[in-house]
Amino acid sequence: MASVFLYHVVGDLTVGKPEMVEFTENETLEAAIRAIGESTDCGIAVWKRRSVQKEKPEIRHQRFVGILNPLDIVAFLARDDCLSDQDKALKTPVSDVIVPDNTLLKEVDPATRLIDALEIMKHGVRRLLVPKSVGWRGMSKRFSILYNGKWLKNIDNNPNITIPNINRSSSSTPTTIIRDKYCCLSREDVIRFLIGCLGALAPLPLSSISSLGAINPNYCSIEASSPAIEAANKIPREPSAFAVVDPAPDGQHKIIGEISASKLWKCDYLAAAWALANLSAGQFVTGVEDNLSSRNLPDLVGGDGKSTENGGGDGGGRLIRQRTFSSRSTGFFNHNPSSQSFGVNRSMYRGRSVPLTCKTTSSLAAVMAQMLSHRATHVWVTEAANEDVLVGLVGYADILAAVTRPPATPIPESR
């Protein structure tokens, strides 16, 4: 097992991390959109409002509601009642939109071994809540024989098991835990730390994702000709993404784009919601420019609810701008709007509309670098011989599983 997992603790990853500010479920979607845009992660942790000033750790964990991501918001805003009154929809409490799941977060001690934290995250935990410390100088220590015990065997059957305090620092420097102040570690923080330790992970970083078993063949997809709103009916949790594909005659799927939380992170949420409700999946991922026929788009409406067409409205009311879904409003670049065939020529899909892909032969280090440089939660995997044919994806959990998986035992040669 790599020494980087054995000699480091969670506290080593919190250096420089800001103090966590709770976002409560009674806040509006409008506030959530601003918070997500300002966050360093594709999603925000949502909490119930604190009833007392000081609370026990178990009470804090009970207040955690779940993680809200951009796809959840866009899917909600794409509902008919929300499209008809967007101002009211933006005032909706976050509690009406978020899918509750308090298993996505776990509080751990700063002295928890990195290998223990990775085991927890492999089992579905996305955020680690770590108390802030005073006098922190790092708590890394040598591997303890206590790790080779019953706890590691039990975690596979019970991922919610309490972490034992077997990792306290032996440093002579006292470290005071501030229980009322926390920082939050995401899986991206862990991957970012690991990519700085590639030498300690050798030879895994240069091994292909296929040989490491890091490719997840269980992904969600939607055909380019299908309505994009189908993606809002059942949003996958891990990762929160759909591959937009063109089916080939031989049964294979050619990927042309994706509808995902990470792609919608910095978008115009109202424009994306209109597009999700009115366009096909293929049109959604390529963007639709402003030269569409006006009969396909909603009219401009004045603040008094009267149409501004033919002089309607008094001119004094606030105007709700026309919801054209363009490459500029979503971060997608221009494409050829006259083409009605999706996936035939991938050269027409440029910029952020192009799905982030790798090949089955790509190295683990390359995939990690792709995810971090694009701030993505996953990378789609295609065949080595044909970069259009989709075979699976690699997400955070797949990488964590690959780097912590025991090396395969070589099969002895027969004499």
Secondary structure, 3 states (H helix, E strand, C coil): CCHHHHCCEHHHHCCCCCCCCCEECCCEHHHHHHHHHHCCCCCEEEECCCCCCCCCHHHHHHHEEEEECHHHHHHHHCCHHHHHCHHHHHCCEHHHCCCCCHHHEEECCCCCEHHHHHHHHHCCCCEEEEEEEECCCCCCCCCCHHHCCHHHHHHCCCCCCCCCCCCCCCCCCCCEEEEEEEEEEEHHHHHHHHHCCHHHHCCHHHCECCCCCCCECCCCEEECCCEHHHHHCCCCCCCCEEEEEEECCCCCEEEEEEEECCCCCCCCHHHHHHHHHHCEHHHHHHCCCCCCCHHHCCCCECCCCCECHHHCCCCCCCCECCCCCCHHHHCECCCCCCCCCCCCCHHHCCECCCCCEEECCCEHHHHHHHHHHCCCCEEEEECCCCCCEEEEEEEHHHHHHHHHCCCCCCCCCCC
